Amino acid sequence: MTKILVRGARVLGGAVRDVLIDGETIAEVGAGLDAGDATVIEADGLVLLPGLVDLHTHLREPGREDSETVLTGTKAAAIGGFTAVHAMANTFPVADTAGVVEQVWRLGRESGYCDVQPVGAVTVGLAGKQLAELGAMHDSAAGVRVFSDDGKCVDDAVIMRRALEYVKAFDGVVAQHAQEPRLTEGAQMNEGVVSAELGLGGWPAVAEESIIARDVLLAAHVGSRVHICHLSTAGSVELVRWAKSKGWNVTAEVTPHHLLLTDELVRSYNPVYKVNPPLRTEADVLALREALADGTIDCVATDHAPHPHEDKDCEWAAAAMGMVGLETALSVVQQTMVDTGLLDWAGVADRMSFRPARIGRLEGHGRPVSAGEPANLTLVDPAYRGVVDPAGFASRSRNTPYEGRELPGRVTHTFLRGRATVVDGNLA
């Protein structure tokens, strides 16, 4: 087992400390630690965070390996500073049985770049008609605790209630893709001034907000946990804030792209900006930032949604929805939250590691940077500035909305249980 001394890092952006990693564990944190026979990483000016945890990743395998595989997706995750990701269930076949979630889990273990925690489907085939094998998926080797039909909404209130009742038995959580399907038929972008001017079908905020309102009430009634995926509107923020004020067990996530980009970008008709839920208004973006800062929104989740070139390089109406996000997430959060003074680095650790790990009940991740803890760590250079070039991505897909943009910050090192998966910004 190797020893690594990270010398002179700002732990969670605060005090400068040395961190000694011995095998899979943090052995010591302090000032002026003796390196001994350890490999030394000089970390002057760098920020040391716990390994990031993503509650919402699409790895596409099995079935759409042309978009992404567990191996390429976890490489992208490591480059982005993540040591654990939750793999969504909308694969082919759907991850609605113990067999499929175990397959994804084992592929994650084989990849070795980060831990992969499968998310189980709520309903069979994501069809919204019949509950999937929730208990069997939980009892499997994958130990599933998060269930979602993401990509589709569990729009049947009775099915949603039954799911919430079922997962309560093992402290699971239902992660809802809040989209009333009848209100979004034919929708192409956010409903508002821009959609009216462009003549594109509008996606009203109420389609998201009405489902959130229903589901927080159902969660309260059942006494179970509900998590709101990719929250995107100011109204949704107020509903979650209200539910939390009641003491209900409601959590929510926001994506990096909803913290930065607006529906004004759709004027370009570039399908790289087509995403579900759609890019919203500047007022929504500002409300989401404030809600992430004050803790109403619990965490940042990438909704990393890789697509092959042919699914994006086409006319707007025919294009697939989604953006890749693992490799740029931390940079976008730095630009929108840290550099604006809304969060400090300790807040970033809370929103991108501690809280998502807690929501997913993920052991060994989202832990303090202290002696005796697993050495799942990320070193960040916040002074770095670079232009996004998707040609250099580890992800198999290139559908990033940030191509050509200058973003701050870069992950220099990622450690998974003491083993470097990224060194000097490159895969180990």
N, C-alpha and C positions, 0 to 999 in steps of 0.2 A: 504494500500500500504506500502511495506517495504522500509526501508532505509538501504543502504549498503555503508560502507566506505572502499574503497580500499586504503590502507595506504602504502605510500613509493614505489610506482611503477615507473619504468622508462617509461614515456609516449613516445611512438614511439621510445623507446631506448635512449631517451635523458634525459632531466631533471627529477629528482625525484620529484614526486607530489603525493598528496592525491586526490582521485576522489570520490566525494559523489554522490551516485545514490539515487534518490528519486522517487519511483514509476517507471515509464517507461523512465525517463529522467535523464540526467546528470545534477545535481543541481549546483555543484561547483567543480572547479579544482584549487588547490592551495597547499600551504605548511602549515603544522600544523593545518589542519582543525579539528574542534571540532566534535568528533564522536557522542555526544549526545546519542540518543536512537538507533543509527544505529548498525547493525551487522558489525563487523570489520574484514576485511581480511588483514592480514599482508603480504605485497607484496615485502619485501626487496629482491632485486636481480632479481625481475621479470620484464618482459617487458609488457606494456599494449598497445594493438593494437585495432583499430576498428575491429568489427566482420568481419571475412573473407567472401568473396563473390565468389562463384564458377559459372562461366559461362557455365560449361559443365559437367553435372552429369547425369548418367543413373540410374533412380530409378526403372525401370522395371515394375512398376505397372501402368496400368492394364496389365495382361496377362502373366507375367513371375515372379509371386510372389515366385517361387521356388528359384530365384536368389536374389531378393531384394524386399522390399516393401517401400512405402513412409515412413512408420514408422521406419523401420530398417535403411533405408538410411539416414534419417534425424538425427537419433541417432548417426550414424557414422559421419555425418557432424558436429554435435555439439562437439563430442569428438575431432575432428580435428580443432576446433576453428571457424567453419563457422556458420554464422547467416542467410545466404541466399544461396540457390542453384537454378540453372536453370535446370529444368528437361527436358531432350531431348525427342524427339517425337517418337522414334522408339519403341513404346509399341505395345501391341496387345489388342484392335485395336490401330492403329496409331493415334497419337494426331493431326488429320488433320481437326477436327471440333470443334465448340464452346463447344459442349457437353463433349467431352473427355478432353479438356484442363481445363474446369471447374471442372470436376471430380478430376483431379490431384491436382488442386489448393485447392479444399475443403479438400482432404485428407491431404495436407500439413498443413492446418489450424487446422485440428483435431489432428495432431501429436504433435504440440506444441514445437518441438525441434529446428526447424529453419524455416524460410519462404521459401516456394517453389514457384518459378515462372516458370510456364510451358513454354516450347519452342514449338511453333507450327511448323508442317511440312510445307515445301514449296510446295510440290506436293501431290496429293491424293495418299494415300497408299505408299508414298515414291517411287512411280513408275517412277517419272521423266517425266510424260506425260502431266499432267494437273494441273494447279495451285490449291492448296487447298483453303479453305475458309479463306483467310488471314484477310480480313476485319471483318468477323464475329468473328474470334478468338480474334482480337484486341478489338472489342466492347463488348466482353463477360466479365463476372465477373472477369476472370483471367487477363484481360488487357494485352494480349500478345504483346510484342514488338520485340522479337527475333524469327526468323524463320530459321529452318535448317532441311535438310534431313539427318543429320549426321548418319554415317554408310553407306550412299550412297552419291555419288556426284551428284549435279545437273549439268549433263554433257551437256545438250542441251543448247546452247548459247541463243536461243530465249526465252526458258522458264526462264533462269536466268535473262535475260534482263527484262522480264515482271515482275518477282518477285521484282527486284530492283525498277522498276517504281512504283509498287503497294505500297510497304512499305514506299516509300518516302512521301506518302500522310499523314502518321501519325508518321513520324520520327522513323520508325522501322528499323531493320537491318537484312540482310540475312547473316547467318553464314554458310560458305561453307566448306564442307568436300572435300578438294582438292585432287581428285584421278581420273585421266583419266582411265576409266574402261578398255579400249582396251589395254592399256599399262601394266595392272596389272592382266590380266587373268592368273589364276593358280599361282600367286605370293604367296610366303610363307614367305619371309623375304627381307631385304634390298638387292638390287642388288649390288654386289661388290666382293671383294676377298673372303670373308667368304662364300657367297652363291655359288660361283664357286667351292670352295673346298668341300663344303658339298653336292653339287648337288641338292640344293633346288631352286625352281623357284624364280627368282629375281624380286624385286619391285623397279624399277628405280626412282631416285630422280626426273627425268624429268616428271614423271607421276603426281607428286604434283606441280611442278613448272610451268608446262604448263597451268594448270587450274588457278593458282594464277595470272599468267601473263594476261590471258584472262579476269579474273574477276575484276582485278583492272582497266583495261581499260574500261570494261563495266560500272563499278561504276562511273568512271570519266565521261563517255559519258552521263550517265543518271543523274548524280549529286546526287547519292544516297549513302547509307552506306553499305559497305561490311566488314564482319569480317572473318578472316581466322582461322579456327579451327586447333588445334594441329599441328602447323607448325613444321617441323622436319628436314629440310635440310639447309645447308649453302646457297645454291642457292635461296631458298625461302626467307631467310633473306634479301638477296640483292634485290630481287624484291619488297618486302615490303618497304625496305629503299628507293628505287627509287620512288615508288608510293607516299610515304609520302613527299619526296623532292619536288614533284609536287603540294603538297597541297591537294591531293585527300583524300577523307574520308574513309581511310582504317585502320583497326585495326587487331591485330593478337594476338594469345595466344600460349603458349607452355606448355606442360605437365611436371610435376615433373620427370616422368621416362625418358623423352627425354633430361632432363638436367643432368642425372646421368648415365644411362645405355647405353651400346653399343651393336652392333650386334655380338661382340665376345662371348656374353653370349649364343647365339643360338647354339654354338658348343656343349652345354650340351644336346641339343634336349629336354630340359624341356619346355613343352608348356606354362608354366607360363610367359615365355618371348615372347610369340606370341601376337602381338598387331598391331593395325591399326591406324595410319601409323606405319611401323615397326621400331624397334630400328635401329639407323643409326650408323655412324662411330664416332670415337673419334673427328675427325676434325669437324663434324657436331655438336656434343655436345658442343665443345668449342665455336663455332660460335653462337649457341643458347644462351649460357650463356652471351656472350659479347653483343648480341642484346637485351637481357632482361635488362642487366645493363644500356645500353645507351638509352633505351626507344623505340628502333625500334619495339621490341615485347612489346606489351602493358601490358600483364598480364599473370599470371599463372592460368591455368584451369586444373582440375584433370583428366577429361575424365574418371571418376570413372565408371568402366565397370564390374559389378559383374556377375559371372557365377557359376552355381552349380558345385560340385565336378566332376560329370561325364562328363561335357563338357570340362574339363581341364585335367583330369587324363586319358589320352588316347594318341595315337600316334600323333606326331606333325601335320601331314597333316589333321587329323580329328578334331583337337582342335579348340575351339572358340577363337576369337581374343579379347583381352582386359585384363585389370588389375584393381583391386580395388585401390583407391588412396586417399579417403577423410581423413582417419585417419593418414596417413603418409606424406601428402603433405607439411605441414609446416616444418617438420623435414628435408625433402629432400631439400627444398629451403634453410633452414638454412645451411645445409652441403655444397651445391653447390654454393650458392650466398653470404651468410653472413659470414660464416667461411673462405671463400676464399677472402673476402674483396671486392667483386664485388658490393654488395649492403649493405647498413646499414638497420636498422629496419624501419626507415622511408620509405626507398625504398621498403621494403617488404609490408608495409601498402599501399603504392601506387599501387604496382603490384598485390596485392591479396585482396584489398578492394576498394580503391578509384576508380581505373580505371575500373575494371569489373562492378562495380555498375553503373558507368557513361555510359559504353557501352550498358548495359542492360536497361538504364534509370530507375533504380530501386530506388525508393524514400525511404528514411529512413535508407539506408545502405550506407557504404562508406562515412561516415560523419566524421568530425573532432572530436577529443576527447576534447570537450569543453562544457561549460555550455549551457544548452538549447537544446542540441542535444539528439537524441534518444540513450538510453543506450544499444546499441548493441556493445559488447566489448569482447575481448579475452585477457586472461592473460597467458603469456608464461614463462616457466622456461628454459632459453637458456643454463644453465649449466648442465642440465640433460643429461645423456647418458643411452640408454636402447637398448636391443636387441628386434627386432620385433618378436612378437609371435601372429600369426593370430588367434590362439585359443581364444584370449581375445578380438577380434574385436566385435564391435557392429553391423557391417555389417553382413548380412545373408550369404555372400560368403567370401571365404578365398583365392582367387586367387591373392595374393600379390607377387611381385617379390623380396620383401625385407625380406622374412622370414629368420631369423637367422642373419641378418645384424644388426650391431650397428648403430643407428642413433641418432643425437643430438636433444635436445629440446623436450619439452612436454607441451601441453596445460593443465594448471591447472584449469582454470575457463573459462566458456563461459556464457555470459549474453545476453539474447534475450529480448529487451525492458525492461531491469531491472530485469528480472527473471533469476535466475541461472539455466542453463540447464546442466552444468557440474560443479562439485565441487571437488577439490582435485583430478582431473583427472578421476573422475567417473561420470556417468550420475546421475543427480539430481533426 
